[in-house]
């Protein structure tokens, strides 16, 4: 069975087992028809990127589309460049945190944002009629732009609330783990622009991940040991395409993915009153810090495009997801680890304490997750039955079923590819979260 996955998040698969040249040409050709104009192309550092890049660019040119090639860059750099260049679209060639054998096309709209569901549907509808190409004299042109990374860095340095000179004087000592991905090409320079002493860890330009690339604590054991060995102020960890930011405290302990967005919301709302948006699976700590500043939090279905859509609806000034994704719309509407890095450095500077001390001042919650197999049962019916059972509670059905209780919340979401239901529970203690997972597991059994 092919590994190819097609969704609003992009076209993703294992190279040679689903993501093959014919597939890439088919989907890129339809995207060219959808955009109809100049397209920005960037890629992460993984070793299949060059092959995919040539197929993508060749197809676009054959469709008569002009291409701006910005090279190996973070996904958020592609978003920012589409916006700055007034392009008709953008393709980030990256499978994000997937292992080495995966790659993907992340497709953007003309605003430098991931396609909204209705845009994605319009694009997919073009697949059957997109096998037409232009004659030789109408071929598109390729332009190479080597300035995109520096422009991204400059934009981050110029963010409001960020006092670059003050951060430089603080001289933070930072361990950087870029998992040999696109972060290697930009994060060391960004940190040095902020006056940091940088210890580079897994920062080689090989594009080969030496560990599982998703920045989860269980994959960062070596990084946490290196933090203690080098006695740094903090570690900054990014995923292969640099849209997620994960932090490690000076003690070599996880700061917590959910706390990345919590502290970012706290910092921004402390500067300016406004609303925040996070998805339905993100920590309640965001609501707590917003409430302390008299601000409101809105929830969206899971997925970056859904968060951005809601942010635009409510004119939010900060948003993101609990996976370490920070969205600061003043710069662009996309998760951006460079933006998150600037915010945490400024926050730490003003806090005038350690990262572990900053963490201790954030609301404390614990999340437990489980995948529950439902066998031959209809997943929609299973979730509907839960909704009926808890109808008198505070429920949200925008994306599966989320139920908010006084002491915890639970979120049930069906998988689109397997007969399973994903269950996420958050409570005040790890013990309570695990107990509740067991309770809901039994209810679904």
N, C-alpha and C positions, 0 to 999 in steps of 0.2 A: 504494500500500500504506500502510495506517495506521501512524503512528509509535507507537501505543499500546503500552506495555510494562507488563505486570502481573507483579509478583514479590513476594517477601517484603519487598523494599525499598519497595514502594508501587505506586501507579498513576501512570504517567509518560507524557507525550506532548507533542507540539506543539499549542498552542491553535489550534483551527480545522483541525487535521489529525490527528485521533485523540483528542485531549482536548477533546471537545465537550460541550455542556450535557447531552445525553441520557446520555452515558457517565458524567459526573460524578454525575448523579442516581442512576443504576443502582448504582454502586459505593458511594456514600454511603448509599443506602437499605439495602443489604445490611449495611454496617458498623453502622448504627443497630440493626438486628436482632441483630447479633452482640454488641454492647455492652449494649443494653437499659437503659442509664441515662445519667446526666449525662456530657457529652463536652466537653472543652476544645478550642478552636479558636484557632490562631495562624497567622500567615502571614509569609513574607519580603516584601521590599519591591518585588519585580518588578511591572511595570505590569499584568499580567493577574491579579494576586492579588485585587484587589477584586471582579472579576467572578466568579472561582472561589469566593471567600469567600461571596458572596451566594447562590450556588447551593448550596453546602455547608450553610450555616446554614439556609436555607429548607427544604431537604430534611430536615434533622434535626428541625426544629420540626414539620414536617408528619408526621413519624413519631412525634411525641409525646415527643421527647427534649429535655431542658433543655440549654442550651448556655452555656458560659462563654467569652466572647470576650476574648482577651488582646491582640488587636491585632497590630501588626507587631512580631514578636519572633524571636529566634533559635530554631531547632528545639530545642536543648537546654532552652530556657525552657519550651516546651510539655511536654517530658518531666518536668521538675521540677514544673510546676504540676499535672499529672495526679496525681503522687504526693502532693503537699501537699494537694490538694483531695479526695483519695479518690474521684476520678472513675472512671467505668467505661471511659473511653478518651480518646484525644486524636487530633486531626488537625493535622499541620503542613503547611500549604499551601506547598510549596517544591520546586523542581526542583534544589535544591542548586547544584552548579557548572555546570549546563547553561546554554546561552545564553539570551538574552532571550525567544525565542519559546516556550520550554518552560515547563511547570509540572507540578506533581505533588501527589498526596495521600500523605503519609507517615502511616501508620496505626499507632497504639500500642495496647498492651494495658492492662489496668487497673492495672498496676504502673508505668506511665510508661516502658515499654520498647518497642522495635520488636517486632512479632509474631515469635514463633518459627515455624519452618516448619509445625509441626502446628496452631498457632493460625491461621496464614494459610490453610491448607487448609480448616479448619472454616468460616472466613469466606467463602472462595470458593464453597464448597458451598451457601451461602445465596443466591447471586446469582439463581437461577431462581425463587425464591419470595418475593422481597423487595418486590414492587410493590404493597404494601398500605399504606394511610395511615390516620391516626386521624381521627375526626370533630372538628368545630370546637371543641367544648368540652374536648377532650383534647390540644390542641396544646401543644407544649413551650414553655418560656419562655427568653428570651435575657437573660443578665446580662453586662454589660461590666465587666471587671476591669482597671483601669489600673495596678495595683500589681505585676504579675508581673515586670516588668523589674527594679524596685528590689529585690524579694524575691530574685531571682536574684543580683544584685550583692551583697546582704547575705550570702547564703549562701556566696558565694565569699570574701568578706572574713573570714568566720568559719571558714574551713577550717583544720583542724589542720595544723601545720607552717608556717603562713603568719603572719609577724610584720609586720602592716600598718604599725605605727609605724616599725619599722626600715626598711622599704621606702620609706616617705614621706621619711625623713631622707636617703636615698640620692639622691632627686630625679633619677631616670632621665629622660633625654630620648628620647622614643619617636616614631617616625614610624608612623602608623596608616593602613593601606590597607584599607578596608572594601568596595571595589569598588561603592560606592553601594548596598549591600545592607542587610540587617537589622542588620548590625554598627554602622551609623551611629547607630542608636537606643540603643545600650548601651555599645559599646566605649570611646568617648571619656570617658564618665562613669566607667566602671570604672577606666580608667587614671588619671584625675584623682583618684579616691578613693585610689589608691595613691601620690599625690603626684607623678605624672609630668608633665613638660612634654610636651604632645601636639602634634605637627605632623600635621594632618589632610590626607590625600591620598586623592582619590576617596572623599570622605565627604560627599556631597550626598544629600539625601533625594529623589532622583528615581526610584530603582528601575531606572534604565537603566545597564547595564554599558558602560563606555567601552572595555573590552578584553575578551578572552576571560576569563570569570570564574574558571576553574579556576586556583588559585594555583601554577602551575608556573613555574620560572625563566624559560622563554621568553616567558611572558605578563607578567613583572614587570620588564622592562627599565627602564621609566620610574620604577618604584618604587625600584629599586636606584640609579639616578642621583640621585633625590631624597634618598636616605640620605646619599650623599656630599656633596650640596649643603648639606644642613642640619646635617651633622656630628652625627648622633644616636648614641645608645648602641646602638640596635637598631631594626629595623622589625618591626612585628607586622602580618601580613597574614591576613585571614580570608576565607573564601568567602562567597557570598551568604546562607547560612543559619547561619553562625557555628559550625559543628561541627568545622571543620578549622582548625588553626593552623599557619601557615608563618612562619618567622623569616628575617630578613636581618641579617647581621652589620654591625658599625660600619664595615666596609670596603666595604659595598655589595655583598657576596657572599652567595649562598644559604647558609644554615645547613644546609639539607637537610631535606626532609619526613621522611625516615626518622629523622633525628636528633631531631626533635620528640618522638617517643615514646621514643627511646633515653634522652635526658636526663631525661625525666619518670620513667621507670622507675628510672634511676640515683638521682635525687633521693629518690623515695619509699622505695626499698629501703635507702637510706643512713640513713633515719629509723626504719625498722621492718622487721623480717624478715617475709617473706611471699612468696607466689607472684605471678607476672605472667602475663598471657595476651595473645598477639598472634596475628594470622592467619598462614597459611602463606606468604604473599608478603611478609612483613615482615622487615627486616634481621636478620642473625645478631648484629649488635652488641648487641641486647637480651639475647641469651643470654650474651654476654661480660660485660656489666656485672652481670647477675644472679649469674653464677657468682662474681664478685669479692666479692659479699656473702653467698655461701653460700645463694643462693635459686634456686628452680626456675622455668623458663619453660614454659608449656604453649602448644600451637598449636591453632588452630581453623580451620575453613574460612573463606574470605574472606567478609566481610559483617559489619556491626556486630552484628546479632542473633546471629550465630554466636559472635562474640567474647564477647558478654554471657552467652550460655548457658554457655560454658565457664568464664567467670569465676565464675559462680554455682556450678557443679559443684565447682570446686577452691577456692572461697572466696578468690579473688585480691584483692589490695589495690590493684592498678594494672593497667591494660591499655590496649589501643588498637590502632590500625592505622598502617601506615607512610605513610599519606596525610596525616599531621598530626593524626590523631584521638586524643585523650587521654580515657580513661575512668577516672574516679576514683569508685569505688562509694560512698564515704562520702557523696558529694553526691547522685549518681544514676547509673544504669546507662546512660550514653549519652555519645557523643563531645561534647566541650564545649570550645570555644576560650577561654571565660572561665576555666575551670579551668586549662587549659594556660598561659594568660597569667600567672595567679597563681603557678604552679609555676616558670615560667622566671624571673620577677622575683625570687622568693625564692632560687632556685638561683644566679642571678647575684650577688645580694647576698652570699650566703655564700661563693661562689667567690672574690669580690673580684678579679675580672679582667674582661676583655672577652668578648663573646660568641664572637669568633673564637678566643680562647684556650681558652674552655670547649669549643668544638668540637674543638680539637686534642687534647684529653684524652679524647675519646670514641674507641672503636675505629673504624678507617677501613675502609670497604667501598665498593664501587661496584656499582650495579645497571644492567643493560642489559635492555631489553624489546623484544619483537618480536611481530608478528601473523603467523602462518604459515598461508597458505591451503592447504587439503588437497583442494580440488576435489571430485571425486566420491567420494573415500574416506570411509569412516565414521570420524568423529572418535573415537568410543569405541574402535574397533578400533586406530586409530593409537596412542592412548595406552596401550592394553593391550599392544601389541607392544613399546613402550618399557619398560613395566613388566617384561615377560618378559626383555628384553635386559639390564636392570640389576637382576635379581631378587636378586643377592647383595650389592647395595649397601644403604645405609640409606634405605629408601623409606617414603613416607607417601601413602596413597590416600584420605584423608578428603575431598579436594577436588581432583579431577584426579590428578596425580602430582607429588609433590615428592621429589627425590633429594638427599640430603646427602652430599657428598664432604668430604675433609679440607680442601681449599683453596677449595671453592665449593659452592653449591647451585643447583639448577634446579627451576622449578615450571612444569608444563604444565597449562593449564586450557582446556577447550573452551568456545566461545561457544555460548550458547543460541539465538542469533538468526542467526548466520552460519556458513558452513563454514570456520571458522578455529580455530586453536589459539593461545592466548596463551602466550608463553614468557617467563619472567623468570629471569634469571641474576644471582647476586651473587658477586663475587670481590674480592680484595684491591686490585686495580688496575683502572682503567677499560679499559686495553688488554686485560687478561686477560678481563674480562667481555664485551667486544665479540668477542674471539676465540671464546669459548665459545658466544655466541649464534649465530655463523656455523656452528660445529660442529653444534649441535643443529638449526639450520635445515636443514643438509644431510642430517641423519639423518631428518628428517621429510619431506624432498622426494621 
